[in-house]
Amino acid sequence: MSIELNHTIVHASDRDVTAAFLTDVLGLPEAPVYGPFRVVELGNGVSLDIVAHPGPVTVQHYAFLVGDDEFDAIHARILERGLSFWADPFHRQEGVINRNDGGRGLYWSDPDGHNLEIITVPYGG
């Protein structure tokens, strides 16, 4: 058996708000409750298990590989919601889509400041 990522736990100040934000912007089904988690299911069988975390949330980075149609739809939802986005992970090039590796990419933040990214081509082309 090969080794694959199955899930990761995402800390959030409000589990329900973060899960709803992710599923809304990414265009995914509502995240069901499983124990203390809201489970955001991704297309490749990996899930983001959102859990309420007491105290400050340590900001993490989550990157999503998407097709061109999904990129356009997510970008449109980001614009519709008035969310800021950047071409770079350091948030220096606001309102710009990058063209790295022959694809497109952008970054935006979730309610707790997690750095989210969508790309249409994996790094390295």
Salt bridges, closest charged atoms under 4 A:
ASP16 OD1 - ARG15 NE 2.99
ASP16 OD1 - ARG38 NE 2.91
ASP24 OD2 - ARG81 NE 2.49
GLU30 OE2 - ARG38 NH1 3.73
ASP68 OD1 - ARG104 NH2 3.37
ASP72 OD1 - ARG104 NH1 2.74
GLU80 OE1 - ARG81 NH1 3.26
GLU117 OE1 - HIS61 NE2 2.89
